[in-house]
């Protein structure tokens, strides 16, 4: 184990010049400069050295902001923060909704954040995962296109503006640390967790886009998180359920994921999330006879990431309640402690007992103080870089009108540039109402309702079409009267089957499969197949259909862009950012 002095006071191989991001944090105006501001990872502020052991351990914890549970510790938030001086909060929207007691969640969140901050020595690092924009979780804000939309658009300036857009909305809510961008490479069509969240399957396409997105977040003073080291997307396993693996050879990993992470580190990655992912090419040490995931691997966090890649920033784990890190130790508490001991600087969602346990083991000499100091110094350098050492009176940064306009313009521009025409073999496009105005829209997905494609329906109807929507029509109900659906001039088969909807597979099951069965019994010449999520699904289920479109994301911007492109109002300019090989999926 290297001491803090060795880790932080050796000249950086990247030769960054010192400059924090405090100036950018105070600027409310979006900037068009897509270059990262250079900085020094060495913390100049040494306040962290005077912290107590428990206060230092608190800087390694990102806990869920379970405010009612925390108030119950000793009877107040003040008592809680004195006993458990945690440094980072993850805002679980589900917990806030369940414990709102009739209050508006959008008013409750800032009140709770103020309560934590008022009782903390230093500003709380406030975090969430807003990969698709804040509006997917909080409708007051904007639901933006997903990562693969950026890959299809292939525009680094738009990627930068997406980073800025999410950051500016996040700051208005009080967030200062976000768990993205997703930097995985989707190499396996059957990988359910990565799919459209990734930019591409090609490092050369992904790296420039990811650099720009990260720079946009940083320009607005929000901490980014590169995830998930050592890279997901190779095998079909889901790390929420089981440990997955990046099974590439050393040479192939070095040339793909290795180049990606090295490029992002050189670009100033503030934090890197390690996943519950093995990397056999770089591992030999086993736990209970198995190679551990990166979250539990000293070989991957310290030997590879911190030493070989010379990474000076913060390593944060993926969530510790996931199946991918379970089973290596006796319980979740021990897993969290061992993640820290193996090299993680911040552990995501540990229990409060983590602080007590780490303190006891440091006092007994079982975990060296140098490990704790390494972690805290890294966190402190990140705090200093983003102006998060001294508390401020205001926890949020209201958006300017210019910023709000940028968010809307960015969503529209990405969507319109991303929509990808895969096939129009019969030259059926553009659609015109005078050539047939009756349209049936068949929704295929686990969580469907008429509201899901309400924007599409409205946009088509405004152009003179008549649109009916069917939510996963079941073939057992329609099979005997399928001919009654032939009254429609066109049938849009719209897929929105993304990860966790449902959990467990990227392939269709149950009602989704019956819906495709129903759709595929209709005249193929009338069908237009559109995927608003998984980019491989059309090759799997709609091979015979003459018109195929990948849209990647089901937000309102994308739905409007698809309708415009279908009607010939904008060209299809998106280029598939992944290799599509229909024959391999038959």
Secondary structure, DSSP 8 states (H G I E B T S, - for coil): ---HHHHHSS--TT------SHHHHH--S-----S------S----GGGGS-HHHHHHTTEEEE--HHHHHTSTTSHHHHHHHS---EEE--HHHHHHT-TTS-HHHHHHHHHHHHHHTSSS--EEEE--TT-GGGTSTTS-----HHHHHHHT-HHHHHHHHHHHHHHHHHHT--EE---B------TT-TTTGGGSS-S-HHHHHHHHHHHHHHHHHTT-B--EEEET---SSS--TTTS-EE----HHHHIIIIIHHHHHHHHTT-SEEEE-SEE-GGG---EETTEE--GGG-HIIIIIIIIIIS---SEEEEEETTSGGGTTSSSSHHHHHHHHHHHT-SEEET--THHHHHHHHHHHTTSS-HHHHHHHHHHHHHHHHHTT-SS--S-------HHHHHHHHHHHHHHHHHH-EEEEETT---S--GGG--EEEEEEESSS--TTTTHHHHHHHHTTT-EEEEEES--HHHHGGGGGGGGG-SEEEEEE---TTTTTT-SS--HHHHHHHHHHHTS-GGGEEEEESS-TTHHHHH-TT-SEEEE----SHHHHHHHHHHHTTSS------SS---GGGG-
